[in-house]
């Protein structure tokens, strides 16, 4: 992607003749006042001076005008510390015009030495850039880089901001207002911050990275374009890389990401970006659409003001580029499952603590024209909960909630010692008017089988009214990989689970278990007809799928040495499911891709969900106990492999 630096960069330098801007002028934003005049605002750093009894450089905000957006007259000071909440500095302005007023949002510093609770957002309001009509503290919490959308969205004023910039992970988020005066309402922000995760646009790729809103959003024919700062390896100074990236948000739904750049548009490379007050820094703070060109304004090395341009249509086409929904063949397994080219389809989101470490092992069910995925999510405290995502086509995630839909509540799934605990590896079954969710309940000592259920109507309306979970395997005995068959056999419910490293089946009269009632471990053993010399254990993958030929059951086997997970399939008799009537002759899918071979646990493909739709089986699996992936296979080819 071609981004051209302005040949006259830096276009604005500090003026050592004026103390308030003698050290640095950087992080500029530009707005068009009328057809002939452009207005620039930027942060200015003073020479060392006495300020509130401390000798230090003080940040204020300067302004200048020009006629072409790249050349400006002499900088004049506009915003300086006056209120207690900004007494130690005013930094990094973003300006938006609404009616005849300009709203300038900036970072307000109230504590020195600087700390998170004293780094917040303020706003100054002007009509002419000469005098200020109003000033307000906006956020009562740590935040930076707020910008106002230039027009209402769905009848509401909207801002984008970075919350928790100095208490990572930083979160880019959206806030909506009925009245513009709500923007500086403390009660509004306290309520908003209490539910912050519901407002986040998750863009972090790694918990080791950092990000911050750059320019005020720009409306395009494709949606709202947001230029922002993305810093790779932020917490490792020797590896840190400052970059400028872009994301496109839906015009009506600001929380929906249409697309984003996969790589930085710009990283430090020019001499004026590599050397300065803080070397190797570029920070986007403004953007302006001029015809077919997008001008990106940025600070270089926290010292000077610079600009770069890119053809906006080229940028939008790159962001909107849709990957073909290609499923490619495994290089090693002939006629097996074909992986989706866009894998993984779900990855951890560092903004949300409950799923910051891993997202994997998904249950899957197809209902009312959508694939519904319930995936295991793990925090950095190694507690597992369940998240929700959905897809219309089976591969592109159309919705993903910012909060878990199911969390540990009972003693048998509470953490009793450091390490893994919680609700693991869900498998979902539809029976009558309910979805039954079987999962592994783990207290840190012994994994046991538990289940809950929910009315289908509640599930589809995202009313997470789960029944009280019940544990149904004995304490002290390792038992997991469980599911419920989707219909009764001989008037009994059929439960699959894994005990003694074998697939077992139990028939029960009722799904109402008394407090001390457990599955008997003398149930039928279901295993392949042939024995594998290198297997350590067997367990079911997804719940069995009923077909005209029998119950299609995918299972995993773990080979030694190496503990490599491999997936195969059995065909079980429709009315006697403990009887195996068909078996695949070789592995259907095994670890080959990086996302399956290397991460929290090496060499793992672990399906918990499968959907048969339009003669194709979609297999959803966890890769290396870290991510969610999908593969598919024609069911007729699968039956051939089963000897049908």
N, C-alpha and C positions, 0 to 999 in steps of 0.2 A: 504494500500500500504506500503510495507516494505522498509523503508529507514534506513540504518545502519550508525550511526556515527562512524568515524574512532576511533579505540580504543585508539590511542595515541593523541587524541585531547587534548588541542590545539597542533598542530604540529609545530607551530612557535610562539614564545613569544618575547616581547620587550627585547632589550638588554640594560640594564641600564648603561653599561659601555661605550656606544656610545650615545652621546647626541642626535643625529638626529633621533634615534629610541628608545629613553629611555622610552617614555610614552606608546606607542602602536604600534603594527604592525598588520594590518588587511586588509580585503577586497582583498584577493589574487586572481590572475588568473594564470593559468599554461598552457604552450604550449609545445609541443614535438618538440625539435630542430632536433633530429635524433632518430634513433632506441635505442640509449643508453643514451640520455641526455634530461632531462626535464628542462624547464626554468620557474621560478616563478617570478612574479612581485607583489608587494603589496604596500599599503599605509603605511607610517611610520609617527608617530607623535613625535616631539622632546620634550625634557624637555623645561620648560619655558626659553625663551631667548629674547634678544633684537633683534627685526626685524623691520626695517624701523621706528625706534623710538618707537615701541610698544613692551611691554613685553607680549609674548604669545607663545603658542606651534605652530610650523610651520609644515605643511604637505609636505612631499616629497615622492618620489617613489623609492623603493629599489628593488634589483634583487638578485636572487641566483639560483644555478643550483643543480640538483640531478639526481639520476639514476632510481628512481621508481615512481616519481610523488607525493610522500608523505613525503619524507625525503630530506632535502636540507642543503647545506653548509651555511657558514656565509653570511649574507645579506650585500650587498654593495649598496651604494647610486648611483642611475642612473639619475633620473630627479629631478631637484630642481628649485626654482624660479630664473629666469634669465631675462625674458622679462617682459615688463610693464603689459601685459595682464595676467600674472600668478604670479605677484610679491608677493601676499599674500598666495600662496600655490598651490601645485599640488597633486591631490587626485585621488584615485580609478581607477587604470589602467585596460584597456582591450586590449589584444594584438592579432593580426592576422598576419600571414605570407602571403605575396604575392611575388612570385618570390624569390629573395635572400634578400628581405627587410622585416623588421618587423615594423608594424604600431601600435604604442601604443597610444591609445586614453585615455584621462584623463580629470578630472575636473580642470579647470584653474580658480583661484580666483584673481580678480584684484582690489577688493574694500574691505576695512575693516572699520567698522563692515560689515560683509557679507550682501549683498542684491542681489536681483534677477538679476539685470542688470550686476553685476560683477561676476556672476557664469555662466561660459560658458565651451565649449569643446575645448581642444587643442589636438594636435597630435605631437608625437615625432617619428622620423624614425631612425632605427638603422640596422646595418647588423650583429653586433656581441655582443650586449648588454654591450659593454664596452664604446663605444663612440657614440654620436648622430650625424647623418649626417644633419638632418633638424629638425626644430620645426616650427609649424604654429598654429595660432589661427584658429579654424574651424568655430564655430557658432558666429554670431554677436548678437544673442539673448540668453536668458536664456535657458540652456540645460545641461544635464548630461548624463553619461553612454552610450556613443556612442560605437558601435562595428562594425567592418567591416566583412562582410560575407567572408569566406575563398576562395570562387570562384565566378566567374561572374554568374549572373542570367539573362537569356535571353540576353546574350551578354553585360550586363552592370555591373559595380561595384555597390555594394549595401551596405548600412549601416542601422543599426537600432539604434535609440536613444530615449531618453526621453526629450521631449520639455516641457517647462513651469514647470519644477520640483519645482521651488520656487514661482510660480504664478499659483496655482492649478486652474482647474484640470490639473494634469500632463497628458501628452499624449505620448504613445509609437507610434513611427512613422517610416516610411521607406523612404529613399532617394536613388535615382538611378543616376548613373554618366556614361558618355561616356568615360571619362578619369579620372584616379585616382587623377590628380592634381586639378580637379574640387572640390574635397572634401574640400579644403581650399579656395575656391573662394567665396568672400563676396557677389558678385552680384548673384551667384547661390543661396546662402542661403537666401538672401533677397527675391528673387522671390519665392522660395520654401515656406518660412515662410508665405508669403502673402496668400498662399492657403493651409495652414497647414492641415486643416480638410480633404483634399483630400488624404492625405498621412497617416492618422491615422489608427492604428489597435486597435479598441475599445475593451478594456478589463476591464474597471472599472465596478464594480457591483453597486456601490453606490457613490453618491457625497460626502459621508463622508469618503471614502477610498482614498488611495494613492498608486501609483505603480511606479516602475522604472525598466528599463532594467537591467538584471543581467549579465549573461555570453554572450560571443560571440556566435552566432548561430552555431549549429552543424548539419551537413547534415546526415540524416538517410534515410533508404529505404522508409520511409513513408512521408518524407518532412523535413522541417527545424525545429529543436527543439530549442526552446528558453526558457531558465530558467530565471525567473524574480522575483523581490521582489513585494509582494502584502501586503499592510498594512491596516488591517481593523480598522475602527474607528480612523483614523489618527488624526482627529481634536479633539478627546476626549482622552487626555493622560491617564486617568484612565481606559479607555476601549481599548486602542490601542493594537493591536496584529500584530507583524511582522511575516510574513510567506514567504516560498519559494514555488512558483508555476511554472507550465510549460504550454507552448502552442505550438501547432504544426501548422506551416504555410505551405501552398501549395508550392511545389518545384518550380513551374514556376510563380505563382501569390502570391507574398509575402503578399499581403493585404488580402488574403483569409485564414480564420481560419478553419483548419480541425477539431480541437478539443482542449480542454484545461482541465486541472485538475479542479475538482469541489471543492476540499478542499486543504489546504496547504500540501505540502510534508513534511514540517518540520516547527515547531514553537519552540520558546525558551523553553527549558526544562532542559538541563544540567546546572550544576553549573556555568561553564565558559560562558554560554550564558545569565544567569540570573544576573550575577554580573560583573561589569567592569566599564569602563569610562562612558558608557551609558547602563544601565541595560536593560535586556529583549529585546535584539536586535539580530537578525540574518539577515545577508544581503548577498545574493548570488552575487558573482562577477566573477566566473569562472566555467567552466565545461570542462571535458575531457572524451572522449569515449575510454575506454580501453577494447577491446574485447566485452564481453557481459555486462560489467559494466559501468555505467555512474558515474563518480566522480564529485560531486558538491562541489566547494570550496566556503567558506563563511567566513565573518567576524563575530566574536562573541563578543557581548557587546562593539563593537568598540574598542577592545583591542587586540584580538589574531586572528590567522589564524587557521581555522578548515576545515574539510572535511567530507563528507558523501557519501555513495554509494547506488545505486539502480540498479536492473537489467533493462537494457534499454528496452528490449522487453516487460517486464511487464508494464513499464511506458507507452510505446507507445500503447499497447493494451488497457490500461485504458483510455488514451486520445482518441483513435479512437473508443472506444466502442459506437456502434450505438443503440439508443433506438428503440425498435420495435414500429412501428406506430400503437399503440394500442389506440382505443377509448373505454373508459370504461363507463358502464351504471351509471346513477345517482342513488344513494341509495334511493332517495325519489320519483323520477318521472318514472313510468313504461312506457316503450316504447316511451320515449321522446328522445331528442337529447343526443348523447353520446359525452362526452368531450374527447379531445385529451390528452393522458397521459403526453405529453411533454409541456402542457400549463404552462405559457403563451409563445406564440411564438415570440412576440415582446415586449421588455421592454425598458425603458429609457436608453439612453447612456450618462452618465455624461460628457464624453469628448466633446460632442457637445451641446453648450448652448441652441440651439433652441429646443432640445428635452430632456433636462436634467431632467425635472420634471415629464413628463408623456407622454406616447404614447398609444393612445386608439381610439375607435370608428372608425374602418376601413371600407372604401368602398372596394368592391371586384368585379373583373370581370375576366373572363377566355377568353384569346385570344392568338392564335398561340401557343397552347400547354403549356401555363403558367397561373398560378393564379397571377393577379396583384393586389396589395393592396395599397391603398392610405389611410394613417392613420393620425389622428389628433395628432400633437405633440405640447407640451407646454413647454415653458421656465420657469425659476424661476421668471421671470417678469410677468408670466401668460398671455403671448401672444401666441395664437394658430396659427400654420402653418400646412402645409401638407407634410408628408414624403412619401417615396416610398420604397416598398419591393416587391419581387416576389418569387414564389415557383413553382417548377415543380410538386410536389406531393400534394400540398395544405396545408402542415403542416411544412415542413422543409424550412426555409428561405435560399434561394440560393444567393440572392443579396439584398443588402440594401444600399441605397445611404447615403452619409455622409452630404448631404445638403438638404434643403427643396426644393420641386418642385413647391410649390405655397405658396405665402406669401401675407399678407394684403397690398393692394395698393390704395384702394379707401377710401374716407372719411367715408363711412358707416361702415367700418370695422377697423378704426383706433382707438386707445385707447384714450378716452376722460377723463378718470379718473382712478385711481389705481384699479386693479382687473383684471378679465378676459376680454379679447378682442381678435379680430382677426377672423380667418376663422375656423369654427368648423364643426364637424360631416358631412363629405362628403358622398355623394351617387352618384354613377356613372351609366350611362345608355348608351348603344350603340344604335345609330340610324343613318342609312345610313353610311357615311364615317367618322363620328365624335363620340367622346365620350363627353357626356354632364355631367358636374359635378355640382350638386346642393349642396349647403351648407348653414350653418347658418352664417351670417355676424353679428358681434357683436361689437359695439362701446363702450361697458361698460354700456350702458343704456337700449337699446332695441334690442333684437335679431330679425333679419329680414332674409327673404329668398333671396339668391343671387345665380347666376349661371354663369358658364363660359363653354367653350368648347375647344376642341383640335382635330386636324385631327388624325385619328387612326395611320397613318403612322408616324407622328411626335412623338406620344406617344410611339410607339414601339421602335423608334430610340432614345428615351430619349431627344428629342428636345422639350423643354417645352414651346412651342409657344401657350400659352393659349390666348383665346380671352379676350378682356376687360370685366371684370365682370359687371353684371347688377343686381341691387337690384329690386325685383319685388313685395314686400309687403310694405304697407304704413308705414311711420314713426310713432313711438309712439305706435305701436300695436305689441305685442309679437306674433311672428310667426316663426316656425322652422320646423325641421323634414320633409324636402321636397325632392322630386325626380320627374323625368320625366318618364312617361311610355315609353316603348321601341317601340311602334308603335302608329300611329294616330288612333283615334276612331271617326267615322263619319267625317273624314277629318279634325279633330282638334287634336292639341297637348293636352295631358292630364298631368296635374301637381297635385301631391299629396302634401299636407302640413298640418301642425297642427295649428289651430287657436281656441281659446276658449277651449283649452285642448281636442279638438276633431280632428279626421282625416277628412280632407276636400279634395275635388276634384274640380279642375277648368278646363274647356275646353277653349283653346285659339286658335285663328286663326294663330298666328305667334309667333315665339320666338324672334322677334325683338320688343323690348319694347321701347316706347318713354320715355324721361327722367322722366316724371311724371305719367307714366302708371303703375298701380299696379293691382295685383289680387284682384278680388272682394271677400269679405268675406261671400257673400251669396251663395257660392258654395255648392255642395251636401255634406252632412254629411255621412261619412261611419263609422259605428260602429258595434260592435257585436250585434247579435240579442237578446242576454240575457244581462241584466244589472247586474253589480256587485256592491253590496252595499258598498264595501270598496275601490273603485277606485277613484283616484284623477284626472288622466288624461290618454288619449290614444294618441299614435303617431305611425307612421309607423316605421318599422325597416329597412329592406333592400328594394330596389325597387322591385315592383311585378315581379314575374317570370311567363311567359306565358307557360301554359301546355295545353294538350288536354282537360282537364276538366275545365279550367278557369285560371284566374290570381291568383297565389299563393302569398298572402301578409302576411308577418310576421309583427306583431305589438307588441309594449310594452304597458303595463299598469302599473301604479304606485299605489300600494295599501297603505292604511293608516289603523292603525298607522304604522310608521316605514319607510315610503317612499321606499318600496321594489319594485324593477323593476322585472316584470315577462313577459315572452315572450310567445305569442300564435300565431295562424295563422287564416286567413280568406281565403275563396275561392270566388273570384269575377267573375261575368259573363264576358265572353270574349269580348262581344260587348256592354256591359252595365256595366262598372266596378263599378258604384256606387251601384249596386245590389249585396248583399251578398247572396251566394248560399250554403256556407258551413262554418263551424266554428269548431275549435278544442274544445274538451269537457273539457280540463283542461290545465294547464300550461305545456309548452314544455321544458322550461329551466328557472331556477330561481337561485338566488345566494345561493351557497352551499359551494364553495371552498373559501379558504382564499383570493385568488387573486380577488374574486368577492365580498367578504363581507367586507373587511377592507382595506381602503387606503384613497385617497383624498375624495371620497364620498362613504359611506357605502352602501352595499346591492344593487349593480348595475350590471346588465348584459344589455348591450346596443349594439345591432347589427346595423350596417349600410351597411352590404354587405352579399350577399348570392349567391352561385353558384350551379346550378344543373348540375351534370356531372355523367355520367354512373349510372343513377338511384339513385344517392345519392345527398343530399343537404348538402353543406358545409356552415355553418353559422359562420360568423366572427363578433366578438363582443368585446366591451371594458369591462374590468373588473374593477369595483370600480374606474372608471375614472383614471386608472393608466396604464393598460397593455392591450395587444391584445391577445385574445384567439380564439380557433376554436372548433366547435363541428359539428357532422354530424348525419344524419338520413336518412334512406331509404325512398324515396319519396312515395313508395307504402304504407308503414306504416303511413306516414303522411296523405295520402289520406283517409286511414281507419279512422284516427282520425277526419278527416273532414267530414266523413259520406258518402264517395264515394265508 
